[in-house]
Amino acid sequence: MTLTVRDLVKASRGQLVSGYPATRCERISIDTRTLKPGDVFFALEGPRHDGHRFLRAAAEKGAAAIVLHRLDPDMTLGSRNIPDLIQVPDTLTALQETGRYVRSKIKKTVVIGLTGSNGKTTTKEMLASILRRAGKTLATRGNLNNHIGLPIVLTELEPDDQYAVIEMGTSKKGDMDLLVDLSRPTVGLITNVGKDHLEFLGTPEGVLDVNRKLFDALPKNGIAVINLEDPLLKSFAGKLPCTTVTYGRVPEADVRADSIVPSSSTVQFSLLLGKEAVPVTLNVVGEVQVLNAMAAAAVAYALKISSKQIVEGLESFKAVPMRMQAATRPDGTTIVNDAYNANPSSMRASIDSFCRSYPDRPRWLVLGDMRELGPIARQEHDDLGRWIAQQPVDRVFLYGRDSRFIQQGLMTEGRGSLVERYRKKRYLIESLNRSLQGPSKPAILFKASRSLKLEQVSHALLPLPT
């Protein structure tokens, strides 16, 4: 929504130091590298970053306004090139309040809040693909799903948006309270509850305590979408004051899937929407994607979107980068990049799906650490290694500090001969390239926590784009 400087001053409770209240600002920016003329730049301050160092850069790139905490004397000289300046006590709070202000102006848009341990982004993109066939839809861009990114997304709401799919990422207590307070969703979906952010949340039950705030925030005329396959979520069905719609591969679910047939490039299944059954072909890899598709379909079903639009939306969906994203080398080797993030739940789901998708190929795993597990990190990595030892995989390549415990688990189960572990990515890349010189052309899955940037290895195995 296009904002004036007057709107920004009102929303942020700031003070216009210089400029004109009627100046119009096109969108919010917190990074001068992507700032465009007409944007408003919020100079956020953090432990390792201070946006006030980039005030001149924002001015030079054509910012219409700058929201700042500390005034720079050189920015108030009255030059035509100086943007409008709004001074606030805290720029992050001002950003959040601006998002809240825009949301308060949007009355008719159905706002869908979406969170969970795994599958959030894929489900969000599937749902957006469906809803865009039914009406104008806003969806969270990229990873703008936290206390900084979500307010930016809210400022992009327009009065004529029929739907808004707002992804919510949490990692500690209190996160969800803020996100639902800002976005005020009327539909809520928790994809699942797994072992993510345990360093801060302790247990899966601790994860649920944070994420359930999404359900708690729904109005009585709202809709909660419940995953019946998740033992920690199914207890919510029928026990919330709002309407509930359920999904899962169980007979009692409102939205179900059966006859699932995964392959190396698609997943086919029958989608049951109440009493209606429709065939679906997802153009993605991995049976795990069916659960994401059911979640998206359940939200759409709850909103009375037609089965035709649901199927069209799902079938036009393309894999999100680094989420079970498959590519084939000229020699026939398949690279499956699922390296955006990892936790014990998503590791198992991804590996199991991968193995089912490539039953007739050698299956290699390239795995890295699962971070933010706190004191149970060693045990969880060891348990993962023991579990992998029972899976139909041919080779395992490891990278990262805690990956030694995955190796330990494999060795305990007598599968140590499968494993190679590397401390540096360049050695891992060299080993993979050597191994690919043979006649066997495997399928290779890459997965690790985001901080390891394992995609640098998968990208090194693919030819440069022409």
C-alpha positions as CSV (number, residue, x, y, z in Angstrom):
1,M,0.0,0.0,0.0
2,T,1.5,3.3,-1.0
3,L,2.1,5.4,2.1
4,T,2.6,9.2,2.6
5,V,5.1,10.6,4.9
6,R,2.2,11.7,7.0
7,D,1.1,8.1,7.3
8,L,4.6,7.0,8.3
9,V,4.8,9.7,11.0
10,K,1.4,8.7,12.4
11,A,2.1,4.9,12.3
12,S,5.6,5.2,13.8
13,R,4.7,8.0,16.3
14,G,7.8,9.7,15.0
15,Q,8.6,13.3,14.2
16,L,9.1,14.8,10.7
17,V,12.5,16.5,11.0
18,S,12.6,17.8,7.4
19,G,10.5,17.3,4.3
20,Y,6.9,17.3,3.3
21,P,4.0,15.3,4.8
22,A,2.4,14.7,1.5
23,T,5.5,12.9,0.0
24,R,4.5,9.4,-1.3
25,C,6.6,6.4,-0.6
26,E,6.3,3.3,-2.8
27,R,7.5,0.5,-0.5
28,I,9.7,-0.3,2.5
29,S,13.4,-1.0,2.3
30,I,15.9,-2.0,5.0
31,D,18.8,-2.7,2.5
32,T,20.2,0.0,0.3
33,R,21.5,-2.7,-2.1
34,T,17.9,-3.3,-3.2
35,L,16.5,0.1,-2.5
36,K,14.7,1.7,-5.5
37,P,13.8,5.4,-6.1
38,G,10.7,6.3,-4.1
39,D,11.2,3.8,-1.3
40,V,11.3,4.6,2.4
41,F,14.5,3.4,4.1
42,F,14.3,2.2,7.7
43,A,17.7,2.5,9.3
44,L,17.5,-0.6,11.5
45,E,20.1,-1.1,14.3
46,G,21.3,-4.5,15.4
47,P,24.3,-6.2,17.2
48,R,26.3,-6.5,14.0
49,H,24.6,-3.9,11.7
50,D,23.6,-0.3,11.8
51,G,21.5,1.1,9.0
52,H,22.5,4.6,10.0
53,R,25.9,3.9,8.3
54,F,24.0,3.8,5.0
55,L,21.9,7.0,5.1
56,R,23.9,8.7,2.4
57,A,23.6,5.6,0.2
58,A,19.9,5.6,0.7
59,A,19.7,9.3,-0.3
60,E,21.9,8.8,-3.4
61,K,19.7,5.9,-4.6
62,G,16.6,8.1,-4.4
63,A,14.9,7.2,-1.2
64,A,11.8,9.3,-0.8
65,A,12.0,9.2,3.0
66,I,14.3,7.8,5.7
67,V,13.2,6.6,9.2
68,L,16.0,7.0,11.6
69,H,16.9,7.1,15.3
70,R,20.0,9.3,15.2
71,L,20.2,12.4,13.1
72,D,23.2,13.0,10.8
73,P,23.8,16.8,10.6
74,D,24.9,16.4,7.0
75,M,21.4,15.0,6.1
76,T,19.5,18.1,7.2
77,L,21.0,20.8,5.1
78,G,17.9,21.4,3.0
79,S,19.3,20.1,-0.2
80,R,16.8,18.9,-2.8
81,N,18.6,15.6,-2.8
82,I,17.9,15.0,0.9
83,P,14.9,12.7,1.5
84,D,12.2,13.4,4.0
85,L,13.5,12.5,7.5
86,I,11.4,11.0,10.2
87,Q,13.0,10.6,13.6
88,V,11.7,7.8,15.9
89,P,12.8,6.4,19.3
90,D,13.4,2.9,17.8
91,T,13.5,2.1,14.1
92,L,12.5,-1.6,14.5
93,T,9.5,-0.7,16.5
94,A,8.6,2.0,14.0
95,L,8.8,-0.7,11.2
96,Q,6.5,-3.0,13.1
97,E,4.0,-0.3,13.9
98,T,4.0,0.7,10.2
99,G,3.0,-2.9,9.3
100,R,0.4,-2.8,12.0
101,Y,-1.0,0.5,10.6
102,V,-1.4,-0.9,7.1
103,R,-3.0,-4.1,8.3
104,S,-5.5,-2.0,10.3
105,K,-6.6,-0.3,7.0
106,I,-7.3,-3.6,5.2
107,K,-10.8,-4.8,6.0
108,K,-11.9,-7.3,3.4
109,T,-8.7,-9.3,2.8
110,V,-8.7,-12.9,4.1
111,V,-5.4,-13.1,6.0
112,I,-4.0,-16.7,6.3
113,G,-1.3,-17.2,8.9
114,L,1.0,-20.2,8.3
115,T,3.7,-21.6,10.5
116,G,5.2,-25.0,11.4
117,S,8.5,-26.8,11.8
118,N,8.7,-28.1,8.2
119,G,7.2,-27.3,4.9
120,K,6.1,-23.7,5.6
121,T,7.5,-22.1,2.5
122,T,6.5,-24.8,0.1
123,T,3.0,-24.9,1.5
124,K,2.8,-21.1,1.3
125,E,3.8,-21.2,-2.4
126,M,1.4,-24.0,-3.2
127,L,-1.5,-22.2,-1.5
128,A,-0.6,-18.9,-3.2
129,S,-0.6,-20.7,-6.6
130,I,-4.2,-21.9,-5.8
131,L,-5.6,-18.7,-4.4
132,R,-4.3,-16.5,-7.3
133,R,-6.7,-18.4,-9.5
134,A,-9.6,-17.3,-7.3
135,G,-8.6,-13.7,-6.7
136,K,-5.8,-11.1,-6.1
137,T,-3.4,-12.6,-3.6
138,L,-0.4,-11.4,-1.7
139,A,2.1,-13.9,-0.3
140,T,5.2,-13.6,1.8
141,R,8.3,-13.0,-0.4
142,G,11.3,-15.2,0.2
143,N,12.1,-15.5,3.9
144,L,10.4,-12.3,5.1
145,N,8.6,-14.3,7.9
146,N,10.0,-13.0,11.2
147,H,9.7,-9.9,13.4
148,I,11.5,-7.8,10.7
149,G,10.3,-9.4,7.5
150,L,6.6,-9.8,8.3
151,P,5.9,-6.1,8.9
152,I,7.5,-5.4,5.5
153,V,5.1,-7.9,3.9
154,L,2.1,-6.3,5.7
155,T,3.0,-2.9,4.2
156,E,2.5,-4.5,0.7
157,L,-1.2,-5.2,1.4
158,E,-3.6,-3.5,-1.0
159,P,-7.3,-2.8,-0.3
160,D,-8.3,-5.0,-3.3
161,D,-6.3,-8.1,-2.2
162,Q,-8.8,-10.9,-1.7
163,Y,-6.2,-13.1,0.1
164,A,-2.9,-12.7,1.9
165,V,-0.8,-15.8,2.8
166,I,1.5,-14.7,5.6
167,E,4.3,-17.1,6.6
168,M,5.4,-16.9,10.2
169,G,8.8,-18.1,11.4
170,T,9.4,-18.5,15.1
171,S,12.5,-19.6,17.0
172,K,11.9,-18.5,20.6
173,K,9.2,-17.7,23.1
174,G,7.2,-14.5,22.3
175,D,7.8,-14.6,18.6
176,M,4.4,-15.8,17.6
177,D,2.7,-13.3,20.0
178,L,4.1,-10.4,18.1
179,L,3.5,-11.9,14.6
180,V,-0.2,-12.6,15.2
181,D,-0.7,-9.3,16.9
182,L,0.7,-7.5,13.8
183,S,-1.1,-9.6,11.1
184,R,-4.4,-10.5,12.8
185,P,-5.0,-13.7,10.7
186,T,-8.5,-15.0,10.2
187,V,-7.3,-18.4,9.0
188,G,-4.5,-20.4,10.7
189,L,-2.4,-23.4,9.6
190,I,0.4,-25.1,11.6
191,T,2.0,-27.6,9.1
192,N,3.5,-29.8,11.8
193,V,5.4,-29.8,15.1
194,G,9.0,-31.1,15.0
195,K,12.4,-30.9,16.6
196,D,13.4,-27.4,15.4
197,H,14.9,-24.6,17.5
198,L,15.2,-26.9,20.5
199,E,18.2,-24.9,21.7
200,F,15.7,-22.2,22.6
201,L,12.4,-24.1,22.9
202,G,13.5,-27.3,24.6
203,T,11.1,-29.9,23.3
204,P,8.6,-30.4,20.5
205,E,6.0,-29.5,23.1
206,G,7.9,-26.3,23.6
207,V,7.7,-25.7,19.9
208,L,3.9,-26.3,20.0
209,D,3.5,-23.8,22.9
210,V,4.9,-21.1,20.7
211,N,3.1,-22.0,17.5
212,R,-0.3,-22.7,19.0
213,K,-0.6,-19.0,19.6
214,L,-1.6,-18.8,16.0
215,F,-4.7,-20.9,16.7
216,D,-5.3,-19.0,19.9
217,A,-5.4,-15.7,18.0
218,L,-8.0,-16.7,15.5
219,P,-11.4,-15.0,15.9
220,K,-14.5,-17.1,16.6
221,N,-15.6,-16.8,13.0
222,G,-12.1,-17.8,11.9
223,I,-10.8,-21.2,10.5
224,A,-8.1,-23.4,12.0
225,V,-6.6,-26.0,9.5
226,I,-5.4,-29.1,11.4
227,N,-2.9,-31.8,10.3
228,L,-4.3,-35.0,11.7
229,E,-1.1,-36.9,10.9
230,D,0.7,-34.9,13.6
231,P,0.1,-36.3,17.1
232,L,0.6,-33.0,18.8
233,L,-1.8,-31.2,16.5
234,K,-4.7,-33.6,16.0
235,S,-6.0,-32.9,19.5
236,F,-7.0,-29.4,18.4
237,A,-9.6,-30.8,16.0
238,G,-13.1,-29.9,17.2
239,K,-11.8,-28.3,20.4
240,L,-11.2,-24.7,19.2
241,P,-13.9,-22.0,19.4
242,C,-13.5,-21.4,15.7
243,T,-14.3,-23.7,12.7
244,T,-11.8,-26.5,12.1
245,V,-10.9,-28.2,8.8
246,T,-8.7,-31.3,8.9
247,Y,-6.3,-33.0,6.5
248,G,-4.1,-36.0,6.4
249,R,-3.8,-39.6,5.1
250,V,-6.4,-40.8,7.5
251,P,-10.1,-41.7,6.8
252,E,-11.6,-39.1,9.1
253,A,-9.8,-36.1,7.5
254,D,-11.8,-33.5,5.5
255,V,-9.0,-33.4,2.9
256,R,-7.1,-36.6,2.2
257,A,-4.7,-38.2,-0.3
258,D,-4.3,-41.8,-1.4
259,S,-3.0,-43.8,-4.3
260,I,0.3,-41.9,-4.1
261,V,2.8,-42.8,-6.8
262,P,6.2,-41.0,-6.6
263,S,8.7,-40.9,-9.4
264,S,12.0,-39.2,-10.3
265,S,10.2,-36.1,-11.5
266,T,6.6,-36.1,-10.3
267,V,4.2,-37.3,-7.6
268,Q,0.8,-38.5,-8.6
269,F,-2.1,-39.0,-6.1
270,S,-5.8,-38.8,-5.7
271,L,-6.9,-35.8,-3.7
272,L,-10.2,-36.1,-1.8
273,L,-11.9,-32.9,-1.0
274,G,-14.8,-33.9,1.2
275,K,-16.7,-36.4,-0.9
276,E,-15.1,-35.3,-4.2
277,A,-12.0,-37.1,-5.6
278,V,-9.7,-35.5,-8.1
279,P,-6.4,-36.7,-9.6
280,V,-3.3,-34.5,-9.1
281,T,0.2,-34.6,-10.6
282,L,2.7,-32.5,-8.7
283,N,5.7,-31.6,-10.8
284,V,8.1,-32.0,-7.9
285,V,10.2,-34.7,-6.3
286,G,9.3,-36.5,-3.1
287,E,6.3,-38.0,-1.5
288,V,6.7,-35.5,1.4
289,Q,5.3,-32.9,-1.0
290,V,1.9,-34.6,-0.8
291,L,1.5,-33.5,2.8
292,N,2.3,-29.9,1.8
293,A,-0.2,-30.2,-1.0
294,M,-2.9,-31.5,1.3
295,A,-2.2,-28.6,3.7
296,A,-2.6,-26.0,0.9
297,A,-5.6,-27.8,-0.5
298,A,-7.3,-27.9,3.0
299,V,-6.9,-24.1,3.4
300,A,-8.4,-23.6,-0.1
301,Y,-11.2,-26.1,0.6
302,A,-12.0,-24.3,3.8
303,L,-12.3,-21.0,1.8
304,K,-14.6,-22.7,-0.7
305,I,-12.2,-22.5,-3.6
306,S,-13.3,-24.8,-6.4
307,S,-11.7,-28.2,-6.9
308,K,-10.7,-27.2,-10.4
309,Q,-8.8,-24.2,-9.2
310,I,-7.1,-26.3,-6.4
311,V,-5.9,-28.8,-8.9
312,E,-4.7,-26.2,-11.4
313,G,-2.9,-24.4,-8.6
314,L,-1.1,-27.5,-7.4
315,E,-0.2,-28.7,-10.8
316,S,1.3,-25.4,-11.8
317,F,3.5,-25.2,-8.7
318,K,7.2,-25.4,-9.2
319,A,9.7,-26.4,-6.5
320,V,10.9,-23.6,-4.3
321,P,14.7,-23.1,-4.5
322,M,16.6,-25.4,-2.2
323,R,13.4,-27.3,-1.2
324,M,13.6,-30.7,-2.9
325,Q,14.7,-28.9,-6.0
326,A,15.9,-31.3,-8.7
327,A,18.3,-30.7,-11.5
328,T,20.0,-33.2,-13.9
329,R,23.7,-33.0,-15.0
330,P,24.6,-33.7,-18.6
331,D,25.9,-37.1,-17.6
332,G,22.5,-38.1,-16.1
333,T,23.3,-37.6,-12.5
334,T,20.4,-36.1,-10.6
335,I,21.0,-33.4,-7.9
336,V,18.2,-32.9,-5.4
337,N,18.9,-29.7,-3.4
338,D,17.0,-29.6,-0.1
339,A,19.7,-27.7,1.7
340,Y,17.6,-24.7,2.8
341,N,17.4,-26.0,6.4
342,A,17.3,-29.2,8.4
343,N,16.1,-30.6,11.8
344,P,15.7,-34.2,12.9
345,S,12.1,-34.4,11.6
346,S,12.8,-32.8,8.2
347,M,16.0,-34.9,7.7
348,R,14.1,-38.2,8.0
349,A,11.2,-37.0,5.9
350,S,13.4,-35.7,3.1
351,I,15.7,-38.8,3.0
352,D,12.7,-41.2,3.1
353,S,11.0,-39.2,0.3
354,F,14.2,-39.1,-1.8
355,C,14.7,-42.9,-1.5
356,R,11.2,-43.6,-2.6
357,S,11.5,-41.3,-5.6
358,Y,14.6,-43.0,-7.0
359,P,14.2,-46.8,-6.4
360,D,16.2,-47.8,-9.5
361,R,19.2,-45.5,-9.0
362,P,22.2,-45.5,-6.7
363,R,21.2,-43.1,-3.9
364,W,23.8,-40.9,-2.3
365,L,23.3,-38.5,0.6
366,V,25.4,-35.3,1.2
367,L,24.5,-34.2,4.7
368,G,25.6,-31.5,7.1
369,D,24.9,-30.5,10.6
370,M,21.4,-29.8,12.1
371,R,21.9,-26.7,14.1
372,E,20.0,-25.1,17.1
373,L,19.5,-28.4,18.9
374,G,21.3,-27.4,22.1
375,P,22.5,-30.1,24.5
376,I,20.7,-32.9,22.5
377,A,22.7,-32.2,19.3
378,R,25.1,-35.1,19.7
379,Q,22.3,-37.6,20.4
380,E,20.1,-36.4,17.6
381,H,22.9,-36.7,15.1
382,D,23.9,-40.1,16.3
383,D,20.2,-41.3,16.2
384,L,20.0,-40.0,12.6
385,G,23.1,-42.0,11.6
386,R,21.6,-45.1,13.1
387,W,18.4,-44.5,11.2
388,I,20.2,-43.9,7.9
389,A,21.9,-47.2,8.4
390,Q,18.5,-48.9,7.9
391,Q,17.7,-46.9,4.7
392,P,18.4,-48.0,1.1
393,V,21.3,-45.6,0.5
394,D,24.5,-46.5,-1.2
395,R,26.9,-43.7,0.0
396,V,26.9,-41.0,2.6
397,F,29.1,-37.8,2.4
398,L,29.2,-35.7,5.5
399,Y,30.3,-32.1,6.2
400,G,30.2,-30.1,9.4
401,R,31.2,-30.1,13.1
402,D,28.4,-32.4,14.4
403,S,28.3,-34.6,11.3
404,R,30.9,-36.8,13.1
405,F,28.1,-38.1,15.2
406,I,26.1,-39.1,12.2
407,Q,29.2,-41.1,11.1
408,Q,29.4,-42.6,14.6
409,G,25.8,-43.7,14.4
410,L,26.3,-45.4,11.0
411,M,29.5,-47.1,12.3
412,T,27.6,-48.4,15.4
413,E,25.1,-50.1,13.0
414,G,27.9,-51.6,11.0
415,R,27.5,-49.2,8.0
416,G,30.7,-47.2,8.4
417,S,32.0,-48.3,5.0
418,L,29.3,-46.1,3.4
419,V,30.6,-42.9,4.9
420,E,33.1,-40.2,4.0
421,R,33.4,-37.1,6.1
422,Y,35.1,-33.8,5.1
423,R,36.1,-30.7,7.1
424,K,36.3,-28.4,4.0
425,K,33.8,-28.0,1.2
426,R,36.5,-28.0,-1.5
427,Y,37.6,-31.5,-0.4
428,L,34.0,-32.7,-0.4
429,I,33.5,-31.3,-3.9
430,E,36.7,-32.9,-5.2
431,S,35.6,-36.3,-3.8
432,L,32.1,-36.1,-5.3
433,N,33.6,-35.1,-8.7
434,R,36.0,-38.1,-8.6
435,S,33.2,-40.4,-7.6
436,L,31.0,-39.3,-10.5
437,Q,33.6,-40.3,-13.0
438,G,32.4,-43.9,-12.9
439,P,29.6,-45.5,-15.0
440,S,27.0,-45.3,-12.2
441,K,24.9,-42.1,-12.4
442,P,23.3,-41.7,-9.0
443,A,20.7,-39.4,-7.5
444,I,22.2,-37.2,-4.8
445,L,20.3,-35.5,-2.0
446,F,21.8,-32.4,-0.3
447,K,20.5,-31.4,3.1
448,A,21.8,-29.4,6.1
449,S,21.0,-26.5,8.3
450,R,21.0,-23.1,6.5
451,S,24.2,-21.8,8.2
452,L,26.3,-24.5,6.5
453,K,25.4,-23.2,3.0
454,L,25.6,-26.7,1.5
455,E,24.1,-25.5,-1.7
456,Q,27.6,-24.2,-2.5
457,V,28.6,-27.9,-2.9
458,S,25.5,-28.9,-5.0
459,H,25.9,-25.8,-7.3
460,A,29.6,-26.8,-7.9
461,L,28.5,-30.1,-9.4
462,L,26.2,-28.5,-11.9
463,P,27.3,-26.8,-15.2
464,L,27.3,-23.0,-15.2
465,P,24.2,-21.5,-16.8
466,T,24.7,-20.3,-20.4
